[in-house]
Amino acid sequence: MELGDAIHRRRMCRDFSDEQISPELLDRLLDLARRVPSAGYSQGFSFFVLEGADTSRFWNRTLPVEEQTRFIWPGLLRAPVIVLPLAHADTYINRYSEPDKIKAGLGTSAESWPIPYWYTDCAMAVQNLLLACTAEGLGALYFGIFRNEPELLQDLGIPVGYRPIGAVALGWPTASAGASRAEGSAATRARRPIGEVVHRGRW
């Protein structure tokens, strides 16, 4: 699939079959996801992967069991893989304390960065992952973690300092998943025309 086709076809999928993703395919997707620019080539992001029955460790902490039976998107809970993209600020601070970067003045603390590039770079990795899934015929959904994030990270043994920018559910979409059509807000809100998005020379 051409890149332009993947960009146009990419949609958030909320209805997955229970078919598993092969280890080889999952590794290929994650390898593509990590191939993004990063400030100072710091590469300060990681992926924490839950597969199969282990995905319940994510859902049971972030969506109480009693709410799962009435969850608006039950097919999302069938996703065979959950990926937590984790940003790590200290990697960037340490990198910019090195001799070739120290003059930038960003090696003292996170507050010295006007834009927290650890989140920016991690988000680019997520977009790579979404496009790679589309190219392979998989469905994917990026979504926020709105409950019990500290407890989740502790449960999973994720070291202090790593912050998930959200979660990505991956899997094979069902025939009625809407992987090729808009769901959620995209079904009711039009995409802004390019003339409203692009400003040239002056706003």
N, C-alpha and C positions, 0 to 999 in steps of 0.2 A: 504494500500500500504506500502511495506517495505521501509525503509529509502533509501537503495541502489537503489531501483527502482525509487523513487522520484528524486534522484540526477541524475540518467541517463536520465530520461524523461523530466526534467525541460528544458524548452526553453522559450525564450522571445517571447511573443505574441503581435502582432500589429494589430490584426483584431478581434474586439469584437462584439457580438450581443448586442442588447439593453435590454436583459433580466436582471432584477435586481438581486442583491445578497440579500438573506434574512438577516435580522438583526442578527438572531441567528448564521448563518454561518459566517458573517463578524466578530462578536464578538469573535467567536472561533478562527478565523485566527489571529486576533490581539492579543489574549491571548497567542497563541503559539509563535507569533513573539517576544513578550516581554521577553520570557523565555530564555535569553542568559546570558553568563558571563558578568560582568562589573567590572572595576577596583574599588577595595574597596567596591564592591557591591553598587556603587554610583547610578546606574540605571539612568544616566543622559540623557535619550532620551525620546521623546514623539512622538505620532502619531497625526497628524491633518488630519481628514477624511472629504472628500467632496463626497456626494452621489447624484445620480440622476441629476436633473437640476442644482444643485449647482456646478457640475464639470465645468460648463461654466465659473464660476468665476476664475478658474485656467487657462483655455484655453484662454479666452479673454484677460487676462493679459500677458500670456507668448507666445501666438501665435496670432498676430493681426488678427482680423476678416477677413480682405481682403485676408489673406494668407490661411485661413482655407479651402477655397473652392478648392484650388489647392495643399493642403498638400499631401505629398507623401504617407502617411498612413491614409487615411480617416477613416478607421475602428478603429483606436486608439482613435479618438474623441468620439466614441460611448461607451467607457469604462464607466460602471456605477459607478465606485468608483475610486477616486484618493486619495492616501495616501501620505502625506508629512512626511517622517521620520526626526525628528528634533533633532539635537545634542545640548547639553547645557553645555558649558565649565565650567561655574561657579559652577554647581553642583559638579564637580570633584574637583575643587579648594577648595571649601568649605569642601568637605568630607575629603580631605587630610590636612585640617587645624585642624581636630579633634584629640584628644589626642592619639588615637591608630594608627594614620597615619602620624602625624606631622613630625616624624623622617625621613620620605621619602624625605622631602624637596620639595614637589610638591604643597604645599598649598599657595604659594605666588602669582603666576600668571600663565597664560597659557604658557608663554615663558619658564617656568621651566620644562615643560614636553617635553622630547626628542621626544616622539610620542604622538600626541593628541588622547588619548584613547576615548574621547567623540565621535570622528568620527569612530574609530575602533569598539566600542561597538554598535553604531547605525547601522553600516554596517552589523554586525552580525545579528542584528534584522531584517534587510531587507532580508538577505539570508534565515532566518527562515520563513519569510513571503512568499518568492518565493516558497520554498519547501512545505509549508503548502498548498498553492494554487494548486500546482501540485498534491498533494495527494488527493485534493478534486475535481479534474477534471477541475479546473478553469485555465484561462490564466492570466498571469501577465507580466508586462514589467517594469523594472527599467530603468529610463532615467534621464539625467541631466536637470537642469533648467538653460537655457542659456540666458534668457532675463528677465529683469524687476523683479529680485528677491526681491529687497527692496520694490518695489511698491506692489508686491504680498503679502508679509508678512504684510505690513501695511493694505492692503485691507482686509485681513483675521483676523486682530486683534491679530496677533501672537506677543507675548512680545519680546522686545529687548533682544538679547542674545541667542535666539534660531535660529539655522542655519540649513536649510534643506540640507541634503547631496544629494538630488535629489528628485525624485517623483516615485511612483509606481502606475501604472494603473492596476486595477483588473476587471475581468469580465468573462463571459462565452465566450469561443472562438467560432467563426463561424466554420462551417464545413470545410471551406477552409483556416482557419486561419494560418495553419502551426504551431499550438501549439505542434505538435508532430514531426515537422521537423525544420531544421535550417532556420532562416531568417536573413536578414541584413548581416553583415560581416561574421557571422558564416556559411553562405551559400557559401561563396567564399574562406574562409580561413580554412585550416585544423587545428584541435586541435593538439597542440604540443605533441609529444610522451612522455611517462613518463620518458624515459631515458634522455631527454633534460631538464626536469623540476626538477628531484630529483638528488641531489648531496650528496654522502655519504663519510664522512671522510675528503675529500679534493675536492675542486672545479676542 
